[in-house]
Amino acid sequence: MLALAAAPGAHGHGIGYELLPPVRIGGGTAALEVTSSQYEDPDNPDREIQFALLEGDGGPATVRDVTYRIAASKGGAHLFELDFRADDGIFVLVLEGGEGEGIELREEAHGGFFESVVGLQQRAVHASGIPFATGGLYRFSVEISTAGSYAAALDPPAAYEVGLSVPDRTSHEVDDPNFGRQTIGVTTYYDEIAEFAYDPARREIAFSMPFEWDEANIGEISTVHEEVTIPKGFGDLMVAEYDVAVNGAAVDGRAVVIDDFAGDERAVHVSLFQGDLRGMAEEGAGDWEGMRFSISPAPGSPLSTLTENGQFRVSAELEPGGIRSGGEAAVRFNITDVFLRDRPAAVRYDLSLVQDGRTIASSSGTSGGKDGGRSHGVLVADVPEGSAGAAVLLFENLGGSRLARAALPVVVDRVAPAAVSIPDWVRSSAGWWAEGLITDRDFAGGIQYLVEAGTILVPLPEGPGAGGAGRIPDWVRSSAGWWAEGLITDRDFAGGIQYLVSEGIIRA
């Protein structure tokens, strides 16, 4: 048993797991471990956070008779404060979404994730309320007033500041002029995202996330990890390489990983470590409030995907001008072997250009592996008139395997995205509104008038609301301010106008 004495404070910032630096407690040391049940499995239905005071530098034995006082906050808002006695040194907090405005706390026996791991019946505090319906970054101020015996108090108590991220997954529907409605997913392993937008002209995904760029915060972070999932049918985004930036600062390509093994979706992982964050701060990313991610195809990057059995990677480049009805289209392609570190593969293939179940052109042969991949396979197609719309480059029977099959979506007669035109003088109004100098009603009314008059041209969503209802969210105000300062493009700002129309706040 540890002797009792005063213990200094410690702090940390975990991504889903945190072992804080050990502190002195009497004749020994103890370390606070904080773990999310979703740390390694974001799909885990249990949303539990375990606090455990471990002997020495981190266990495995726990300290007995620990009295916790825990204050929780999220997004700068205080959530609750509670006291808990843990005979075995372990405290489990269960987060549950609720509909009430307040936070409800109840203590009960619990048989969730951590009981299955440690094999002990746990008591847990269940916290219910609207803030717990989503993940994101939770902050906990932890004070330990007894450790080793309830009979003797620590003077002063041991104090810890903990940041723990609970994964949060959101889905976002976009309407692309060439590939129709698509659903893009974002799983954040740091904090909740907002201001999601897709720009079809630049083929750019963008979203924002709270982040503090000061060195103290960066020094406590191991990784900021964002995962974007893209349907494999969304051809404009099925490329071999992406340009990723945060607040305009380029992200090193080594921090971006593409995973095509996830069934019908591609997962793009962006993992920023401490060194990356410091480098971006030096490049000016820290001059912004929070993080604004942008992800778009790298210039000149070919289309790319894996075969269903994961053995081969196929990539294809269209001739300038793309595929047009009534013309001749040429597609160059390569096939590499994933198991041989993407070396060019000399394998048999069948390739077809297919639209609505109809084969427009086809070719069979052996891919250019014998010459080290210097030569490309080529498919030449005479495209019939009236073939506008989505099509597929279908690779089959690679190497003679029926499972070595892959599809790359393309489009015949590409449609240009709808125009965006916002007069420069509107910036003044947007800036005044962002600064609170004019009311929401004045701003919305002015924008509505300009849209109805055709002064502002933006791609408008289908089925706008009845108008006049709802509150303008803060992210639209932020976008207006950034646009007024020239930090984001007209199309980015147009996304806010699209939202106001779709919610019926303004009419078009």
C-alpha positions in Angstrom: 0.0 0.0 0.0 1.2 3.5 -0.8 1.9 5.9 1.9 0.0 9.2 1.6 1.5 12.6 1.0 0.9 15.7 -1.1 1.0 15.1 -4.9 1.6 17.7 -7.6 -0.5 18.0 -10.7 -0.1 16.6 -14.2 -1.8 17.1 -17.5 -2.1 15.4 -20.8 -4.1 15.3 -24.0 -5.0 11.9 -25.3 -6.5 10.8 -28.6 -8.5 8.0 -27.0 -6.0 6.8 -24.5 -3.8 8.8 -22.0 -1.3 7.7 -19.4 -0.4 10.8 -17.6 3.1 11.4 -16.1 3.4 9.7 -12.7 3.2 11.9 -9.6 4.6 11.4 -6.1 2.2 9.9 -3.5 4.0 9.3 -0.2 6.7 6.8 -0.6 5.8 5.9 -4.1 4.3 7.1 -7.4 1.1 6.7 -9.2 0.0 7.5 -12.7 -3.6 8.2 -14.0 -4.7 6.2 -17.0 -7.7 7.4 -19.0 -9.1 5.2 -21.8 -12.0 5.4 -24.2 -13.8 2.1 -25.1 -13.7 3.4 -28.7 -10.0 4.1 -28.7 -9.1 1.3 -31.1 -12.7 0.6 -32.3 -14.8 3.6 -33.3 -17.7 1.3 -34.2 -17.9 0.0 -30.6 -21.5 0.7 -29.5 -20.2 1.2 -25.9 -19.2 4.8 -25.2 -17.3 4.5 -21.9 -14.4 6.3 -20.4 -12.3 4.6 -17.7 -10.2 6.4 -15.2 -7.7 4.2 -13.3 -5.0 5.2 -10.8 -2.1 2.8 -11.3 0.8 2.1 -9.0 4.3 3.2 -10.1 4.7 4.4 -13.7 1.6 2.8 -15.0 0.5 -0.5 -13.4 -0.6 -3.1 -13.8 -1.8 -2.9 -10.2 -4.3 -0.1 -9.2 -4.2 2.0 -6.1 -7.1 1.2 -3.7 -9.5 3.6 -2.0 -9.3 6.4 -4.5 -11.7 9.4 -4.2 -12.2 11.2 -7.5 -13.7 14.6 -8.2 -14.2 15.0 -11.9 -15.4 18.1 -13.8 -16.2 17.7 -17.5 -16.5 20.2 -20.3 -16.8 20.1 -24.0 -16.4 22.9 -26.5 -15.7 25.3 -23.7 -19.1 24.5 -22.0 -19.2 23.1 -18.5 -21.1 19.8 -18.4 -21.0 18.4 -14.9 -19.0 17.9 -11.7 -19.2 14.8 -9.5 -17.5 12.9 -6.7 -16.8 9.1 -6.9 -15.3 6.6 -4.5 -13.5 3.8 -6.2 -12.5 0.9 -3.9 -10.4 -0.7 -6.7 -9.1 2.7 -8.0 -11.2 2.5 -11.2 -14.0 4.8 -12.2 -16.1 4.2 -15.3 -18.1 7.0 -17.0 -20.7 6.0 -19.6 -21.8 8.7 -22.1 -25.4 8.5 -23.4 -27.1 10.8 -25.8 -30.3 12.4 -24.4 -33.0 14.9 -25.4 -33.2 17.0 -22.3 -31.5 20.4 -22.0 -29.7 19.4 -18.8 -27.3 16.7 -17.8 -28.6 13.7 -15.9 -26.2 11.7 -13.8 -26.9 8.3 -12.2 -24.7 5.7 -10.6 -25.4 2.0 -11.1 -23.8 -1.4 -11.5 -22.5 -1.7 -15.1 -21.6 -4.6 -17.3 -20.2 -2.9 -20.3 -16.9 -2.9 -22.3 -14.5 -2.5 -19.5 -16.0 -5.2 -17.3 -15.5 -7.6 -20.3 -11.9 -6.6 -20.4 -10.9 -6.7 -16.7 -13.4 -9.4 -15.7 -14.7 -7.4 -12.7 -18.2 -6.1 -12.0 -17.9 -2.3 -12.2 -20.0 0.5 -10.8 -20.3 3.3 -13.3 -21.8 6.8 -13.6 -24.1 7.2 -16.6 -24.1 10.8 -18.0 -27.1 11.5 -20.3 -27.7 14.7 -22.3 -27.6 16.3 -25.7 -23.8 16.9 -25.6 -23.1 13.1 -25.3 -25.0 12.2 -28.5 -21.8 13.0 -30.4 -18.1 12.4 -29.9 -15.4 15.0 -30.0 -12.9 16.4 -27.5 -13.9 16.1 -23.9 -11.8 17.9 -21.2 -11.7 16.6 -17.6 -10.3 18.2 -14.5 -9.5 15.3 -12.2 -8.8 15.8 -8.5 -7.8 12.9 -6.3 -8.3 13.6 -2.6 -7.6 10.1 -1.2 -5.4 7.2 -2.5 -4.5 4.1 -0.6 -6.9 4.7 2.2 -10.2 6.7 2.6 -9.1 7.5 6.1 -6.3 9.9 5.2 -6.7 12.8 2.8 -4.0 14.1 0.4 -3.0 17.6 1.1 -3.0 19.1 -1.4 -5.0 16.7 -3.7 -3.4 15.4 -6.8 -4.7 17.3 -9.8 -4.8 16.3 -13.5 -6.0 18.0 -16.6 -7.0 15.5 -19.3 -8.2 15.9 -22.9 -9.7 12.8 -24.4 -11.1 12.4 -27.9 -14.1 10.2 -28.6 -14.5 9.3 -32.3 -17.3 11.1 -34.1 -18.7 10.0 -37.5 -20.8 12.2 -39.7 -22.2 11.7 -43.2 -22.6 14.5 -45.8 -24.7 14.3 -49.0 -23.3 16.2 -52.0 -24.9 16.7 -55.4 -22.4 16.4 -58.1 -23.3 17.6 -61.7 -21.6 14.5 -63.2 -21.9 11.7 -60.6 -25.2 12.7 -58.9 -25.9 12.3 -55.2 -22.9 11.0 -53.2 -22.4 10.5 -49.5 -19.0 11.5 -48.1 -18.2 10.4 -44.5 -15.9 12.0 -42.0 -14.7 10.2 -38.9 -12.8 12.6 -36.6 -10.6 11.2 -33.9 -9.9 14.6 -32.4 -12.9 17.0 -32.2 -16.2 17.5 -33.9 -16.2 19.0 -37.4 -18.4 21.6 -38.9 -18.8 23.7 -42.1 -18.5 20.7 -44.4 -18.5 21.7 -48.1 -17.8 20.1 -51.4 -16.7 22.2 -54.4 -17.3 20.3 -57.7 -15.3 22.8 -59.7 -12.1 22.1 -57.7 -13.3 18.6 -56.7 -12.4 19.7 -53.1 -13.7 18.4 -49.8 -13.4 20.9 -47.0 -14.4 21.0 -43.3 -13.5 22.9 -40.1 -12.6 21.7 -36.6 -11.8 23.5 -33.4 -8.1 23.6 -32.5 -5.8 25.7 -30.3 -2.5 26.4 -32.0 -0.6 27.5 -29.0 2.6 25.6 -28.2 1.2 24.4 -24.9 -1.6 22.6 -26.6 0.5 21.2 -29.4 3.0 19.9 -26.9 0.3 17.7 -25.3 -0.9 16.2 -28.6 0.4 13.0 -30.1 -1.8 12.8 -33.2 -4.7 14.6 -34.9 -6.4 12.0 -37.1 -9.2 12.5 -39.6 -10.6 9.8 -41.8 -12.6 10.7 -45.0 -14.6 8.0 -46.7 -15.5 8.4 -50.4 -17.8 6.1 -52.4 -15.9 4.2 -55.1 -18.6 5.2 -57.5 -17.6 8.9 -57.1 -15.1 8.9 -60.0 -13.9 12.5 -59.7 -12.4 11.6 -56.3 -11.0 8.1 -57.1 -7.5 9.3 -57.8 -4.0 8.0 -56.9 -2.9 11.1 -54.9 -4.5 14.0 -53.0 -3.4 17.4 -52.0 -4.3 18.1 -48.4 -3.9 21.4 -46.6 -4.8 22.8 -43.2 -5.5 26.5 -43.2 -3.7 26.7 -46.5 -0.5 25.0 -45.2 0.3 21.9 -47.2 0.3 18.6 -45.4 3.2 16.3 -46.2 2.2 13.4 -48.4 3.5 10.9 -45.9 0.7 12.0 -43.6 -2.0 10.9 -46.1 -2.8 7.2 -46.5 -5.3 5.8 -49.0 -7.1 2.6 -48.0 -9.1 0.9 -50.8 -9.7 -2.3 -48.9 -12.9 -1.0 -47.3 -15.6 -2.6 -49.6 -17.6 0.0 -51.5 -15.8 3.0 -50.0 -12.3 4.4 -50.1 -10.9 5.7 -46.8 -8.4 8.6 -46.9 -6.5 9.0 -43.6 -4.8 12.2 -42.6 -2.6 11.8 -39.5 -0.9 14.9 -38.2 1.8 14.4 -35.5 3.4 17.0 -33.3 6.1 17.8 -35.8 3.6 18.3 -38.5 1.5 20.6 -36.4 4.5 22.7 -35.4 5.6 22.9 -39.0 2.2 24.1 -40.2 2.1 26.6 -37.4 5.4 28.1 -38.6 3.9 28.2 -42.1 1.0 30.4 -40.9 -1.7 27.8 -40.2 -1.7 29.0 -36.6 -2.8 32.5 -37.7 -6.3 31.0 -38.3 -8.8 30.1 -35.6 -9.1 26.3 -35.5 -8.4 24.0 -38.5 -9.8 24.2 -42.0 -9.0 21.0 -43.9 -9.1 20.8 -47.7 -8.7 17.6 -49.7 -8.6 17.5 -53.5 -7.0 15.5 -56.3 -3.3 16.3 -56.9 -2.8 17.9 -60.3 -2.3 15.3 -62.9 -3.1 12.4 -60.6 -4.6 9.5 -62.5 -7.7 7.6 -61.5 -6.9 4.6 -59.3 -8.4 1.7 -57.4 -7.7 -1.9 -56.3 -9.2 -5.1 -57.6 -11.8 -6.8 -55.4 -9.2 -9.4 -54.3 -6.7 -6.6 -53.4 -4.0 -8.1 -55.5 -3.7 -5.5 -58.3 -3.9 -1.7 -58.5 -5.2 -0.3 -61.8 -4.8 3.4 -62.8 -6.1 5.2 -65.8 -5.6 8.5 -67.5 -8.1 10.0 -70.0 -6.9 12.0 -73.0 -7.3 15.8 -72.8 -11.0 16.7 -73.3 -12.2 13.5 -71.6 -14.7 11.2 -73.2 -17.2 12.8 -75.6 -20.2 11.5 -77.4 -19.7 11.0 -81.1 -16.0 11.1 -80.8 -13.0 8.8 -80.3 -11.8 8.5 -76.7 -8.4 7.0 -75.7 -7.7 5.7 -72.2 -4.2 4.9 -71.0 -3.9 2.5 -68.1 -1.4 0.7 -65.9 -1.7 -2.4 -63.8 0.7 -3.0 -60.8 1.0 -5.8 -58.2 0.1 -4.7 -54.7 1.8 -7.7 -53.1 5.1 -6.8 -54.9 5.1 -3.2 -53.7 3.2 -1.9 -56.8 5.7 -3.2 -59.3 4.3 -3.2 -62.9 2.6 -6.4 -63.6 2.6 -8.5 -66.8 -0.9 -10.0 -66.6 -3.7 -10.8 -68.9 -6.7 -8.5 -68.7 -10.1 -7.8 -70.2 -11.1 -4.1 -70.2 -14.5 -2.6 -71.2 -16.0 0.8 -71.3 -19.6 0.2 -70.0 -22.6 2.5 -69.7 -26.0 1.4 -68.4 -25.1 -2.2 -68.9 -24.0 -1.6 -72.6 -20.4 -2.2 -73.7 -19.2 0.8 -75.7 -15.7 -0.6 -76.4 -13.6 -3.5 -75.1 -10.0 -4.7 -75.3 -8.0 -7.7 -74.1 -4.3 -8.2 -73.8 -1.3 -8.4 -71.5 -0.3 -5.4 -69.4 3.1 -3.8 -69.9 5.1 -5.4 -67.1 7.9 -6.9 -69.1 9.5 -3.6 -70.0 9.4 -2.3 -66.4 6.1 -0.5 -66.9 7.4 2.0 -69.4 4.5 1.2 -71.8 0.9 1.8 -71.1 -2.1 -0.2 -72.1 -4.5 1.7 -74.3 -8.2 1.4 -74.9 -9.5 3.3 -77.9 -13.3 3.8 -78.0 -15.7 5.2 -80.7 -18.3 6.7 -78.4 -21.8 6.7 -79.8 -23.9 9.9 -80.0 -26.2 10.5 -77.1 -24.0 8.7 -74.6 -23.8 11.5 -72.1 -23.6 10.5 -68.4 -21.7 8.2 -66.0 -19.9 5.2 -67.3 -17.4 2.7 -66.0 -14.0 1.4 -67.1 -14.3 -2.3 -66.1 -11.2 -4.3 -65.6 -11.8 -8.1 -65.4 -10.0 -11.4 -65.2 -6.7 -9.9 -64.3 -4.1 -12.7 -64.3 -6.9 -15.1 -65.0 -8.6 -14.6 -61.7 -12.4 -14.0 -61.6 -11.9 -12.1 -58.3 -9.3 -9.7 -59.9 -11.9 -7.2 -61.0 -12.1 -3.4 -60.6 -14.2 -0.6 -61.8 -13.2 3.0 -62.4 -16.1 5.5 -62.8 -15.8 8.0 -65.6 -18.2 10.4 -67.3 -19.1 11.0 -70.9 -19.7 14.6 -71.9 -18.7 16.2 -68.6 -21.0 18.9 -67.3 -19.4 22.0 -65.9 -20.5 22.9 -62.3 -23.1 25.7 -62.0 -21.7 29.2 -62.0 -20.9 31.1 -58.9 -21.0 34.8 -59.1 -21.0 37.1 -56.0 -20.3 40.8 -56.6 -17.3 42.1 -54.6 -19.4 44.8 -53.0 -21.4 42.2 -51.1 -18.2 41.7 -49.0 -18.9 44.8 -47.0 -22.3 43.5 -45.9 -20.9 40.1 -45.0 -18.1 41.7 -43.0 -20.6 43.9 -41.1 -22.7 40.9 -40.3 -19.8 38.8 -39.1 -18.8 41.6 -36.8 -22.4 41.9 -35.4 -22.9 45.4 -36.9 -26.1 44.3 -38.7 -28.7 41.7 -37.6 -29.3 38.2 -38.9 -32.6 39.4 -40.4 -31.0 42.3 -42.3 -28.2 40.0 -43.6 -30.6 37.2 -44.6 -33.1 39.6 -46.2 -30.4 41.3 -48.2 -28.9 38.0 -49.5 -32.4 36.7 -50.3 -33.1 39.9 -52.4 -29.8 39.5 -54.3 -30.4 35.8 -55.0 -34.0 36.4 -56.2 -32.8 39.3 -58.4 -30.1 37.2 -60.0 -27.3 39.5 -58.7 -25.9 36.5 -56.8 -25.6 33.3 -58.8 -25.0 30.1 -56.7 -25.9 26.4 -57.3 -29.1 26.1 -55.3 -30.3 22.8 -53.6 -33.5 21.1 -54.7 -36.6 21.6 -52.6 -35.8 24.7 -50.6 -37.8 25.3 -47.4 -40.7 27.6 -47.0 -38.5 30.5 -45.9 -38.1 32.6 -42.8 -37.7 29.7 -40.4 -34.7 28.7 -38.3 -31.6 30.3 -36.9 -28.5 31.1 -39.0 -25.7 28.8 -37.5 -22.4 30.3 -36.3 -20.4 28.5 -39.0 -22.2 30.6 -41.7 -21.3 33.7 -39.9 -17.7 32.5 -39.7 -17.6 31.8 -43.4 -19.0 35.3 -44.1 -16.2 36.8 -42.1 -13.5 34.8 -43.7 -14.9 35.5 -47.2 -15.0 39.3 -46.4 -11.3 39.1 -45.5 -10.5 37.1 -48.7 -9.5 33.9 -46.8 -12.0 31.6 -48.6 -13.3 31.6 -52.2 -16.7 32.7 -53.6 -17.7 29.1 -53.9 -16.8 28.4 -50.3 -19.1 31.3 -49.2 -21.7 30.1 -51.6 -22.0 26.9 -49.6 -23.4 29.0 -46.7 -26.0 30.6 -49.0 -26.9 27.1 -50.2 -27.4 26.0 -46.6 -29.7 29.0 -45.9 -31.8 28.2 -48.9 -32.0 24.4 -48.0 -33.1 25.3 -44.4 -35.7 27.8 -45.6 -34.0 30.7 -43.9 -34.0 32.5 -47.2 -36.0 31.9 -50.4 -34.7 31.6 -53.9 
